[in-house]
Amino acid sequence: MFKKGFKRIFKPLKLLSEEDVNAIHAVTLDILRNTGIKFVSKWALNFLKKHDCIVNDEDQIVKFPEGLVEECIRKTPSSFRFKARAEKDDVIFCKDVVYFQEAPGMHILDLETFKPRPPTKQEYIDYVKVLDYLPNCHLTSPYPYFGYEEVPAIMLMPELMAIKFKYSSMLGLSPYQSDAEIFIIQMAQTVSTEICGVISQAPPLTWFDNAIMQARRCIEAGFPVGPCSGTTFGATGPVTLAGTVAKTNAELISMLVLVQLLKPGHRTLMLLFEVPQNMRTGAPAFGQIGSTMANALYNQMWRWYNIPLEACSPGFINAKTPDFQSGYEKAINGIISAVSGANIVQFHGCIMGELSAHPVQAVMDDDIAGMIGRFIEGVDVNEETLALDLIHEVGQSPGHYLGKPHTAKWWKLEQFIPKVADRTATYDDWLKKGKKSSIDLAKEKTKEIIETHNPIPLNDKQEEDIQRILEDARQYYKKRGML
């Protein structure tokens, strides 16, 4: 058993010619060989020096031989299984399967005032439960919100992951900060699940020690790792898409080399989070077509490298409310990312950049994800779906297909039925039923999920162990004067 995701049955969209792909790869290799990548880690510098990299200890710059780069790309698995605490929630990353993942926001958006605010602990729990329920949300980010009221900052990541482990059996990514990954890894092992350790890059062309330590600890635990970019075109990368793709590929491949040297064949998922800069305001231009085009280029490049890839930017939009803008920004970015070859599309829940999120938005996004999934699964053409015998049987008007066994069997397979879109037949029906908008319907559905959905519980021993690990974390930070 495992989560099937959506199987794309057609060739993915390509924006680059074969010559374009080769040109971007050549520039990527040139950056790695001649410009180099900064590793702010004495351990990493020494380790890479032992593996034939050219290391400048004073500047902390590492330059990578082309042969070593190509060898490490070949060693990276092209597909792998990611194991959840419930087997039904396992996922398998492979070329033509697309999964959707929740996209976080710092605060909850108050849907009455449209002002972000810190969520309560119960609101945090409720959101995790909603995500666990949604049929087209297959994985989670490290956290749906960046915290909740009254939890100490240094304990945020262990506390948030503990809630996620308790109220959801879904797989997800894992954060790091001030050694928090020590305790998160222990919790994951306690509840018999895996995590994918995010390794965030510091553009341009730099990796810091805390990211490198996250990679080492996850590799030691046997968990997948996810090197993650974060370039803003025109700020931390060239404003041109081709230039930023080449630079970002070099950044990610440098970490890929480190991972594969540490453990050849280790499971690795590449995460791309690229947005243009709004040159008029200086803010990241979330939700723009530039992000979507970048995703399509990266998807094509990493399919060429034959390594699984997550498109992180589609869920991060510029709309401030769940409205028409949020719908078109998510739908356009999501579908282009899916048809161009992403293995994961980060999508559900986020409203404005990384500043806000809401479960009502996630419920609405689940319908969009389902529609995208239905599209990429394409059309079955066979003797039964062609229905020639049935067409002969029904004949001309006034014949019809209502009530036929073929219709009863196939209509739900052929059609996608949204959960919170207005499906009333006429304006009169809609008026009689209260003129409910999709947001009204999503609010009702969210309330129903929170009240009725029961995630797979932890057993008593797991609950006790999670609390013990959290207490160990508190004592760890107290001894260091951080709590």
C-alpha positions as CSV (number, residue, x, y, z in Angstrom):
1,M,0.0,0.0,0.0
2,F,1.1,3.6,-0.6
3,K,-0.4,6.9,-1.7
4,K,-0.7,6.7,-5.5
5,G,-0.6,10.5,-6.2
6,F,-1.5,11.3,-9.8
7,K,0.1,9.4,-12.7
8,R,0.9,11.7,-15.6
9,I,0.3,9.6,-18.8
10,F,1.7,12.0,-21.4
11,K,5.1,13.4,-22.1
12,P,5.9,16.4,-19.8
13,L,5.9,20.0,-21.1
14,K,9.4,21.1,-22.3
15,L,10.4,24.7,-22.7
16,L,14.1,24.0,-23.5
17,S,15.6,22.4,-26.6
18,E,18.2,19.8,-26.2
19,E,20.8,22.4,-27.0
20,D,19.4,24.7,-24.3
21,V,19.7,21.9,-21.7
22,N,23.3,21.2,-22.6
23,A,24.1,24.9,-22.5
24,I,22.6,25.3,-19.0
25,H,24.4,22.2,-17.8
26,A,27.7,23.4,-19.2
27,V,27.4,26.7,-17.4
28,T,26.5,24.8,-14.2
29,L,29.6,22.7,-14.4
30,D,31.7,25.9,-15.1
31,I,30.3,27.5,-12.0
32,L,31.2,24.5,-9.9
33,R,34.6,24.1,-11.5
34,N,35.8,27.8,-11.7
35,T,33.6,30.0,-9.4
36,G,33.1,27.5,-6.6
37,I,30.7,27.2,-3.7
38,K,31.2,28.6,-0.2
39,F,30.9,26.1,2.6
40,V,30.9,27.7,6.0
41,S,31.9,24.5,7.7
42,K,35.4,23.4,8.7
43,W,34.2,19.8,8.6
44,A,32.8,20.1,5.1
45,L,36.0,21.8,3.8
46,N,38.2,19.0,5.1
47,F,35.8,16.3,3.9
48,L,35.6,17.7,0.4
49,K,39.3,18.2,0.2
50,K,39.8,14.5,0.9
51,H,37.6,13.7,-2.1
52,D,39.6,15.6,-4.7
53,C,37.8,19.0,-4.5
54,I,39.9,22.1,-4.7
55,V,39.5,23.9,-1.3
56,N,40.5,27.4,-0.3
57,D,40.3,27.3,3.5
58,E,40.7,31.0,4.0
59,D,37.8,32.0,1.7
60,Q,35.9,28.7,2.4
61,I,35.4,28.2,-1.3
62,V,35.2,24.7,-2.8
63,K,35.7,23.9,-6.5
64,F,34.3,20.7,-7.9
65,P,35.9,18.5,-10.6
66,E,33.6,17.8,-13.5
67,G,34.1,14.0,-13.2
68,L,33.2,14.0,-9.5
69,V,30.0,16.0,-10.2
70,E,28.8,13.7,-13.0
71,E,29.6,10.6,-10.9
72,C,27.6,11.8,-7.9
73,I,24.6,12.7,-10.1
74,R,24.6,9.2,-11.5
75,K,24.7,7.7,-8.0
76,T,21.7,9.6,-6.8
77,P,18.5,7.4,-6.9
78,S,16.0,8.3,-9.7
79,S,13.1,7.0,-7.6
80,F,12.6,5.9,-4.0
81,R,10.0,5.0,-1.3
82,F,9.4,7.4,1.6
83,K,8.0,5.5,4.6
84,A,5.2,6.9,6.8
85,R,4.0,5.5,10.2
86,A,0.9,4.2,8.3
87,E,1.8,2.2,5.2
88,K,-1.2,3.8,3.4
89,D,0.6,7.1,3.6
90,D,3.9,6.0,2.1
91,V,4.8,7.8,-1.1
92,I,7.0,6.6,-4.0
93,F,8.9,9.3,-5.9
94,C,9.3,8.3,-9.6
95,K,9.3,10.1,-12.9
96,D,5.7,10.3,-13.8
97,V,3.9,10.5,-10.5
98,V,2.8,13.9,-9.0
99,Y,2.1,14.5,-5.4
100,F,0.7,17.7,-3.7
101,Q,2.0,19.2,-0.5
102,E,0.9,21.8,1.9
103,A,2.5,25.3,1.7
104,P,3.0,27.0,5.1
105,G,2.4,30.5,6.3
106,M,3.8,32.3,9.3
107,H,0.4,33.2,10.9
108,I,-3.2,32.3,10.6
109,L,-5.3,34.7,8.5
110,D,-8.3,36.0,10.4
111,L,-11.1,35.6,7.8
112,E,-13.2,38.4,9.4
113,T,-10.6,41.1,9.5
114,F,-8.1,39.7,6.9
115,K,-5.3,40.4,9.3
116,P,-2.7,37.7,10.1
117,R,-2.2,36.8,13.7
118,P,-0.4,34.0,15.7
119,P,-2.6,30.9,15.9
120,T,-3.6,29.3,19.1
121,K,-2.3,25.8,19.9
122,Q,-5.8,24.4,19.1
123,E,-5.9,26.2,15.8
124,Y,-2.5,24.7,15.0
125,I,-3.8,21.2,15.9
126,D,-7.0,21.8,13.9
127,Y,-5.0,22.7,10.8
128,V,-2.9,19.6,11.0
129,K,-6.1,17.5,11.2
130,V,-7.6,19.2,8.2
131,L,-4.4,18.5,6.1
132,D,-4.4,14.9,7.3
133,Y,-8.0,14.5,5.9
134,L,-7.7,16.2,2.5
135,P,-7.5,13.5,-0.2
136,N,-5.3,15.5,-2.6
137,C,-2.8,16.7,0.0
138,H,-0.2,13.9,0.1
139,L,2.6,15.4,2.2
140,T,3.2,18.2,4.6
141,S,5.8,20.9,5.0
142,P,7.8,21.2,8.2
143,Y,4.9,23.2,9.7
144,P,1.6,24.7,8.5
145,Y,2.2,27.8,10.7
146,F,5.5,29.0,11.9
147,G,4.4,28.5,15.5
148,Y,1.6,29.2,17.9
149,E,0.9,31.5,20.9
150,E,3.1,31.2,24.0
151,V,5.5,28.4,22.8
152,P,9.2,29.6,23.4
153,A,11.0,30.4,20.1
154,I,13.8,27.9,20.8
155,M,11.2,25.1,21.2
156,L,9.1,25.9,18.2
157,M,10.4,23.3,15.9
158,P,10.3,20.3,18.3
159,E,6.9,21.3,19.6
160,L,5.4,21.8,16.1
161,M,6.8,18.5,14.8
162,A,5.4,16.7,17.9
163,I,1.9,18.0,17.1
164,K,2.3,16.9,13.5
165,F,3.4,13.4,14.5
166,K,0.5,13.1,16.9
167,Y,-2.3,14.4,14.7
168,S,-1.3,13.2,11.3
169,S,0.2,10.0,9.8
170,M,1.2,11.9,6.6
171,L,4.8,12.1,5.6
172,G,6.5,15.5,5.5
173,L,9.6,17.6,5.5
174,S,11.6,18.4,8.6
175,P,13.2,21.7,9.7
176,Y,16.4,22.5,11.6
177,Q,17.4,25.2,13.9
178,S,19.8,25.2,16.9
179,D,20.1,21.4,16.8
180,A,16.3,20.9,16.8
181,E,16.8,18.1,14.3
182,I,18.4,16.0,17.1
183,F,15.0,15.7,18.8
184,I,12.9,15.7,15.7
185,I,14.8,12.6,14.4
186,Q,14.3,10.9,17.7
187,M,10.6,11.6,17.6
188,A,10.3,10.3,14.0
189,Q,12.1,7.1,15.0
190,T,9.8,6.7,18.1
191,V,6.6,6.8,15.9
192,S,8.2,4.6,13.2
193,T,8.1,7.2,10.4
194,E,10.6,8.9,8.2
195,I,11.2,12.5,7.6
196,C,12.8,14.3,4.7
197,G,15.4,16.7,6.2
198,V,15.3,20.1,4.4
199,I,18.7,21.6,3.8
200,S,18.3,25.2,3.0
201,Q,20.8,26.9,0.8
202,A,22.0,30.5,1.3
203,P,22.1,32.2,-2.1
204,P,24.2,33.1,-3.8
205,L,26.5,30.1,-3.8
206,T,26.8,29.4,-0.1
207,W,26.0,26.7,2.4
208,F,26.2,27.2,6.2
209,D,27.2,24.8,8.9
210,N,23.7,24.3,10.3
211,A,22.3,23.1,7.0
212,I,25.3,20.7,6.6
213,M,24.8,19.4,10.0
214,Q,21.1,18.7,9.2
215,A,22.3,16.7,6.2
216,R,24.8,14.7,8.2
217,R,22.3,13.8,11.0
218,C,19.5,12.8,8.6
219,I,21.9,10.6,6.5
220,E,23.2,9.0,9.7
221,A,19.5,8.2,10.7
222,G,18.9,6.8,7.2
223,F,16.3,9.5,6.3
224,P,16.0,11.2,2.9
225,V,17.4,14.7,2.5
226,G,16.1,17.7,0.6
227,P,18.5,20.3,-0.5
228,C,16.4,23.5,-1.0
229,S,17.1,26.6,-3.1
230,G,15.8,30.0,-2.3
231,T,16.9,32.4,-5.1
232,T,15.1,35.6,-5.9
233,F,15.7,36.5,-9.6
234,G,17.4,39.9,-9.7
235,A,18.5,39.9,-6.1
236,T,20.3,36.6,-5.1
237,G,20.5,35.3,-8.6
238,P,20.6,36.7,-12.2
239,V,17.3,38.3,-13.3
240,T,17.3,36.1,-16.3
241,L,15.7,32.7,-16.0
242,A,18.5,30.8,-17.8
243,G,21.2,32.4,-15.6
244,T,19.3,31.7,-12.3
245,V,18.6,28.1,-13.3
246,A,22.3,27.5,-14.0
247,K,23.4,29.2,-10.8
248,T,20.8,27.4,-8.6
249,N,21.6,24.0,-10.2
250,A,25.3,24.6,-9.2
251,E,24.3,25.4,-5.7
252,L,22.1,22.3,-5.3
253,I,24.5,19.9,-7.1
254,S,27.3,21.0,-4.7
255,M,25.2,19.7,-1.8
256,L,24.2,16.6,-3.8
257,V,27.9,15.8,-4.2
258,L,28.5,16.1,-0.4
259,V,25.5,13.9,0.3
260,Q,26.6,11.2,-2.2
261,L,30.1,11.3,-1.0
262,L,28.9,10.7,2.6
263,K,26.6,7.9,1.5
264,P,26.5,6.8,-2.1
265,G,23.0,6.1,-3.3
266,H,21.4,8.1,-0.5
267,R,17.8,9.1,-1.2
268,T,17.7,12.8,-2.2
269,L,14.8,15.0,-3.2
270,M,15.7,18.4,-4.7
271,L,13.5,21.4,-3.6
272,L,13.2,24.5,-5.9
273,F,11.8,27.6,-4.3
274,E,12.5,30.4,-6.8
275,V,10.6,33.7,-7.2
276,P,11.2,36.9,-9.2
277,Q,11.9,40.2,-7.3
278,N,9.3,42.9,-7.7
279,M,11.7,45.6,-9.0
280,R,9.3,48.4,-8.0
281,T,8.9,47.4,-4.3
282,G,11.9,45.1,-3.6
283,A,9.6,42.4,-2.3
284,P,9.5,38.8,-3.7
285,A,6.9,38.6,-6.5
286,F,5.0,35.5,-5.4
287,G,2.4,34.0,-7.7
288,Q,3.9,35.4,-10.8
289,I,4.4,33.6,-14.2
290,G,8.2,34.0,-13.8
291,S,8.1,31.5,-10.9
292,T,6.1,29.1,-13.1
293,M,8.4,29.4,-16.0
294,A,11.4,28.7,-13.7
295,N,9.6,25.6,-12.3
296,A,9.2,24.3,-15.8
297,L,12.9,24.9,-16.6
298,Y,14.0,23.2,-13.4
299,N,11.6,20.3,-13.9
300,Q,13.1,19.7,-17.3
301,M,16.7,20.0,-16.1
302,W,16.2,17.6,-13.1
303,R,14.3,15.1,-15.2
304,W,17.4,15.2,-17.4
305,Y,19.5,14.5,-14.3
306,N,17.0,11.8,-13.4
307,I,16.6,13.0,-9.8
308,P,13.2,13.6,-8.0
309,L,12.2,17.3,-7.7
310,E,9.8,19.3,-5.7
311,A,8.4,22.6,-7.1
312,C,8.0,24.7,-3.9
313,S,6.8,28.1,-5.2
314,P,3.3,27.3,-6.7
315,G,1.5,27.5,-3.4
316,F,3.0,30.8,-2.4
317,I,0.9,33.6,-3.9
318,N,0.6,37.3,-3.7
319,A,-3.2,37.4,-3.0
320,K,-4.1,38.6,0.5
321,T,-7.4,36.7,0.8
322,P,-9.0,33.5,-0.6
323,D,-10.3,35.1,-3.7
324,F,-10.2,35.2,-7.5
325,Q,-6.6,36.2,-7.5
326,S,-5.6,33.4,-5.1
327,G,-7.4,30.9,-7.4
328,Y,-5.8,31.9,-10.7
329,E,-2.3,32.3,-9.2
330,K,-2.5,28.8,-7.6
331,A,-4.2,27.1,-10.6
332,I,-1.9,28.4,-13.3
333,N,1.3,27.8,-11.3
334,G,0.1,24.4,-10.1
335,I,-0.9,23.0,-13.4
336,I,2.2,24.1,-15.3
337,S,4.4,22.7,-12.6
338,A,2.5,19.4,-12.7
339,V,2.5,19.0,-16.5
340,S,6.2,20.0,-16.8
341,G,7.4,17.2,-14.6
342,A,7.5,18.0,-10.9
343,N,7.3,15.1,-8.5
344,I,5.8,17.2,-5.7
345,V,3.9,20.5,-6.1
346,Q,3.9,22.5,-2.8
347,F,0.4,24.0,-2.9
348,H,-2.2,23.8,-0.1
349,G,-3.1,26.5,2.4
350,C,-0.8,29.5,1.9
351,I,-2.3,32.8,1.1
352,M,0.2,35.6,1.0
353,G,3.8,34.6,0.5
354,E,5.0,32.8,3.6
355,L,3.1,35.3,5.8
356,S,-0.3,33.7,6.2
357,A,-2.2,30.5,5.7
358,H,-5.6,29.0,6.6
359,P,-7.3,25.6,6.5
360,V,-10.2,27.1,4.6
361,Q,-7.8,28.0,1.8
362,A,-6.3,24.5,2.0
363,V,-9.8,23.0,1.5
364,M,-10.3,25.1,-1.5
365,D,-6.9,24.3,-2.9
366,D,-7.6,20.6,-2.6
367,D,-10.3,21.0,-5.2
368,I,-7.8,22.7,-7.5
369,A,-5.2,20.0,-6.9
370,G,-7.8,17.4,-7.7
371,M,-8.7,19.1,-11.0
372,I,-5.0,19.3,-11.9
373,G,-4.6,15.6,-11.0
374,R,-7.5,14.6,-13.1
375,F,-6.1,16.4,-16.1
376,I,-2.6,14.9,-15.9
377,E,-4.1,11.4,-15.6
378,G,-5.4,11.8,-19.1
379,V,-7.9,9.7,-20.9
380,D,-8.4,5.9,-21.1
381,V,-9.0,4.8,-24.7
382,N,-10.1,1.1,-24.9
383,E,-13.0,-1.0,-26.1
384,E,-15.1,-0.2,-23.0
385,T,-14.5,3.5,-22.9
386,L,-15.1,3.9,-26.6
387,A,-18.6,2.4,-25.9
388,L,-19.4,1.4,-29.5
389,D,-21.9,-1.2,-28.5
390,L,-23.7,1.2,-26.2
391,I,-23.8,3.9,-28.9
392,H,-25.4,1.4,-31.3
393,E,-27.9,0.4,-28.6
394,V,-29.0,3.9,-27.7
395,G,-29.1,5.1,-31.3
396,Q,-30.6,8.5,-32.2
397,S,-32.8,10.9,-30.2
398,P,-34.9,10.4,-28.1
399,G,-32.4,7.8,-26.9
400,H,-30.3,8.6,-23.9
401,Y,-27.5,7.3,-21.7
402,L,-29.0,8.0,-18.3
403,G,-29.5,4.9,-16.2
404,K,-27.2,2.7,-18.3
405,P,-24.8,0.5,-16.3
406,H,-21.9,1.9,-18.3
407,T,-22.9,5.5,-17.2
408,A,-23.2,4.3,-13.5
409,K,-19.7,2.7,-13.7
410,W,-17.8,5.4,-15.5
411,W,-19.1,8.8,-14.6
412,K,-17.2,9.2,-11.3
413,L,-14.1,7.8,-12.9
414,E,-14.3,10.3,-15.8
415,Q,-15.4,13.4,-13.9
416,F,-13.8,15.2,-11.0
417,I,-16.3,16.3,-8.4
418,P,-15.1,19.3,-6.4
419,K,-16.0,19.4,-2.7
420,V,-16.5,23.1,-2.1
421,A,-17.5,24.6,-5.4
422,D,-21.1,25.7,-6.0
423,R,-22.8,22.8,-7.8
424,T,-26.4,24.0,-7.7
425,A,-28.1,23.6,-11.1
426,T,-29.5,27.1,-11.5
427,Y,-29.4,30.7,-10.1
428,D,-32.8,30.0,-8.4
429,D,-31.4,27.0,-6.6
430,W,-28.4,29.0,-5.5
431,L,-30.5,31.8,-4.2
432,K,-32.9,29.5,-2.3
433,K,-29.9,27.8,-0.7
434,G,-28.5,31.0,0.7
435,K,-26.3,32.4,-2.1
436,K,-23.3,30.6,-0.6
437,S,-19.8,31.3,-2.1
438,S,-17.1,28.8,-2.4
439,I,-15.5,30.4,0.7
440,D,-18.8,29.8,2.6
441,L,-18.8,26.2,1.5
442,A,-15.1,25.7,2.4
443,K,-15.7,27.1,5.9
444,E,-18.5,24.6,6.4
445,K,-16.4,21.7,5.1
446,T,-13.4,22.8,7.3
447,K,-15.7,22.9,10.4
448,E,-17.0,19.4,9.5
449,I,-13.5,18.0,9.1
450,I,-12.3,19.4,12.4
451,E,-15.3,18.0,14.3
452,T,-15.3,14.6,12.7
453,H,-11.9,13.6,11.4
454,N,-9.9,11.3,13.7
455,P,-6.3,10.8,12.6
456,I,-4.6,7.5,13.3
457,P,-3.5,7.9,16.9
458,L,-0.2,7.2,18.5
459,N,-0.1,4.4,21.1
460,D,0.5,5.2,24.8
461,K,4.2,4.4,24.6
462,Q,4.8,6.7,21.6
463,E,2.9,9.5,23.4
464,E,5.1,9.1,26.5
465,D,8.3,8.9,24.4
466,I,7.3,12.1,22.5
467,Q,6.8,14.0,25.8
468,R,10.1,12.6,27.1
469,I,12.0,13.8,24.0
470,L,10.4,17.3,24.3
471,E,11.5,17.5,27.9
472,D,15.0,16.4,26.9
473,A,15.0,19.3,24.4
474,R,13.9,21.8,27.0
475,Q,16.7,20.6,29.3
476,Y,19.2,20.8,26.4
477,Y,18.4,24.4,25.7
478,K,18.2,25.4,29.4
479,K,21.8,24.1,29.9
480,R,22.9,26.3,27.0
481,G,21.0,29.4,28.3
482,M,18.7,29.4,25.4
483,L,15.5,28.7,27.3
